[in-house]
Each structure stands twice: as structure tokens, then as C-alpha cells.
């Protein structure tokens, strides 16, 4: 069965705007309060063909952001918006050249996205009440599936399949994590580096949420990076896929020194 990346690739950012009245929900999610998710950044990505698109990312260190590889694979540069719930509006904005973007060397786009991770090296960013890092899983969590637990997804993705423009307001939602075999019922074989969430309640990440975080409830531990949703739509109730970070702790540490 087919899938689609969550980003709105090749859609100009200038077109991506909806009024505040329409931004209170994203596929039955909620508008984020200021400071609620201080580790989330907005990424305006410039493509090499002069188009641009939007993704999310997570601060994992003073000089590092974690996002999805498919967001960055054609990037010539990226503008990072820190500490804001308003898309493309922030007092702390940094432009990063493609030379400081690290895409997983084994990233593949055939069938399900594989190794869909990228790192962005930034200048040193001081942490404030609105700008904070988020913790990665511990090495002892490597065999943790998180199945049956609930997690929060955060991003500026589409509010619904019917509303194709991105909201100005950051959104969040809660979804249960499912077993690998449940995901494979729809997608076929799924790599160990993928973690899936149930969206049968019509709460789901959507196009524009790519690269954003999946955070386990009851804490601030980053366990996933938004990767794909079904091609048929975000609200059809089929699983959505995230990169399972417990499979990539060594890769992250090797490139960033963050454990």
C-alpha cells in the first residue's frame, strides 16, 4: 500500500497561510500555547530549483536540530525559527547553508521511507524559557517498542484533508503507538527503524508535519521524527509513520556527540 511524505514539497511558503479562526485544530488536534513545546522549531527549506517548503524539527542540543531526511534531500539552505508557535514568525531566526545539513547516508525512498533522518548544525543557540532542547532515549531503551503508550505529535501541518493550506498556529495531538505488525497490515513489511501510531480517531500528522517530534506522554523524551502518512489522506484512519529514534542513537552520537 502506498504512502506519502508529510511535507508539502515544492509548495511556496507564501501561499501557505490560514486565518487564526481556522487554526484551532489539526486533524482534531489542538493549538499549542506559548512555551508548551520549546524544543520545536519551524524550518523553511529552500530547494535547489528555487521553490520552498515547510517542515518541523526538534532541538537536541545548543548546535543541533533533528529532522527528516526527505525534508532536506534537495535543500540548498534552511531558515530555522526558534521559540515560536507562529509559523515563520520568531525573534530568533537563523539561516543554515546546505553544508551544515547532514542526511543519513543510507536514506532510501523506495516503498516505506528508510533511515529518514537528518541533522542540522547551527550556531550556538542559548536556551531560554521559549527555547529548550529535548532529551533523546537512553541506550537502555533500545529494545523499548513503546507499543500501547500514548505520545504527542507537534507541527504546523494541514488541519485536515479538506484544508490544504498550512496553519499559522503550531498544533499538537495525542495518539497511541501501535505494534509493528499492526502497521504492516496496511504497509506491508516495515523496517525496524519505523514506529507507527494509530490514527483511527482521525487524529494524525499531516502534510507539513514532516520532521516534527513524537514525544512520549508524561515526560519530555523524543522517540520519533515524523516521516510519512498514507497517500489516501491523513484522516482515513490508517497508521502514520515516524522514525524510531532508539534505532539511531549511535548515528546521532557519532555526528553530534550527544548521547
N, C-alpha and C positions, 0 to 999 in steps of 0.2 A: 504494500500500500504506500502511497506517496506522502511526502512531507513538504514543507516549505520553510525556509529560514524565516525567523521572526522579524528581521529588519526590513524596512521599506527601501530596498536597494534602488538607486537611481531616481528617487523621488526628491525633487528640490525642496530644501528646507523652507524656502519662502512660502511654499504652498501649504505647509503642514501647520495649520492653526485652527482651533475651535474656540468658541466663547466659553467663559467660565461657567455659564449656566449649564453647559453640556458636559462639563468635565468632572462631575461629581462621581462618576462610576466608570470603570473599565471592565467590560465583561463581568459585571456585578461585583466589582471591587469598590475601593473607597479612595477618596482624596487624602493624600498624605499631609500631615501637619508639619510646620516648620521645625526642623531639628529631629523629626521622628526617625529618619534614615540618613544620618550624617555621613555614612560611608558610600552613598550612591552618588555617582557623577553622571552628567549628561555628556554625550560625545557627538559632536557634529563632524562628520567624516567627509573629507574632500577626496573625491575619486580622481583617478588619473585622466578620465575623459571629461573632466570639468563639471561633472554632476556632484551632488552631495546627498547624504542620507544621515539618519539618526540611529544611534544605539545607546545602550546603557553600559555602565561599568561599576566596579567596586574598588574602593581604596583599600589596598592591603599593606601599605607602608607609606612613609613620607615621600617616596620617589617612585611608587609603583601602583598601577591600576591593572586590574584583571578584567578581561572582556572576552568576547567570542572571536575566533579566527575569521569566520565568514564576514564579520563586520569590517575587518582590516585588510583582507587579502588584496584589494585593489586600491588601497588608500595611498594618497600622496602626502597626507598630513591629517591631523585631527585637532579640533578645538575642544578643550576639556572645561566643563562648567562644574565648579565645586560648590557645595554647601547651599543648594537651592532646591526648591520644589517647583520653580517656574522654568519651563524648558527654554534654553538659550538665553536665560537672564541670570546673571550672577556677578557679585563683586570680585570674585576670584576666578579669572579666566586665563588659561594657558594654551598656547598653540604648540603642538608637538610635530616635528618633522617625521617622515616615514622611517628615517634612520634609527629612531628610538622606538620603533614598533617591532616586537618580537612575536612572530607567528610560529606555532608549533610545527616543527619540521615534517611531521607525519600527518598533518591535516589533510583529510580527504572529503570530497563532496559526493562520492558515489553512494547511492542508497541512503542510509542514515548518515548524517554528518559524523565523522570520526575525528577525535583529537581536536575538537573545535574550540581551541583556547589561544588567546593572545595576551601579551603583556605590553603595557605602555610605560616607558621610562620617562619620568617627569623631573623638572627641577624640584628641589626640596620644598615641600609644602608644610607649613606649620599647622598643627591641629588646633581647632577652636571648638566652641560649642556646636557649631554647624558643620564642621569638617573633622571627621574621625576615621580611623581605619577599622576594619572588621577582622576578626580572627579567622584563621583557616582551621580545618580539622586537625587534630593531633595524629601523629603516626599510629597511635594505638587504636584510632578509629578506622583504620584501613579496611577492616572487614565488616564495618557497620553499613547495613543497607538502608537504614532509616525507614524501611517499609512500615506503614501503619502510623507513622508520625505525621504531624502537620507542619507545614512550612509556609513562610511568607514569600511571595514574589513581588517585586517592585519595579516600576518602569513607567515610561511615557508612551507605551504602545496604544494601539487602537482601542477605543471604548467598546466597540462591538464590530461584528462583521458588516453591519449596515453603515457604520460611520467610519469612512476610510481616512479621515484626517486625524492627525495626532493631537492629543490634548495639550494644553499649556501646563496643566497641573499634574504633578507627579502622582501616580496611583499605586495602590497596593491591594493585595488579595491573599487569602489563605486557601491552601489546597492540600489534600492528603497525598503522601508519597506512596506509590504502589510497588508491588513486586515486579521483578524483571519479566517474568513470564506473562504478566497481565499486559505489559506494554507490547510484548512480542505477538500477542493475539491480533494486534492491529498492524504492526510494522514488520512482522517477521523477525528474524534474528537481530537482536540489539546488542551492541558491544558493551563490555563491562564498564567502559568509561561513560556510560549514559545512565542518568537517573530520571525516572518518569513520574509525573504527577497526574492524578485523576482530575478530569475536568467535567465530569458528568453533571455537576451542579451548574455548569455554564460559567464557572469562574476559571479563567485561563489567561496565560500570557498571550499576547497577540503581536501582529506585525508592528515593529518599532520597539519591542521589548528586548530584542536580542542583546546579549552581553550582560544583561542585568542580573541581579542576585537572586538566589533561592536561599533563604535563611531559616534554620530550624527554629520552631516556636519555643518560647521560654528561654531564649538566650540570644547571643549575637555571634553565631558561628555560621560562616559562609560554607554551604555544602554543594552549591550548584551554580552554573552560569547558563542563562537562557540560550537555547540552541535552535529548537525547531517546534513547529506546530503542524497539524495536518493541512494539506493543500485545500481541503474542502471547507475550511473555515475554523475559526477559533472557538466557536460556540456550539459545535456539533457534538461535543461530549467525549471526543477521543483524546487519548493521553497527549500531553505535551512533554518535550524532551529537554533535559538540562545536561550539561557536562558534569559528571560525578567527580568532584574535586579530590576525593580520597585516592583516586587513581593517578593523580598528577602532582602529589606533594613533592616528589623528588624533582620533577621538571621545574616547578615553581622555585624551589630552594636553589637549584643549580643556577638559575638565571637571575635571581633576586637576592639570595642569601637569607630569605625569610622562611622560617620553619614554623 
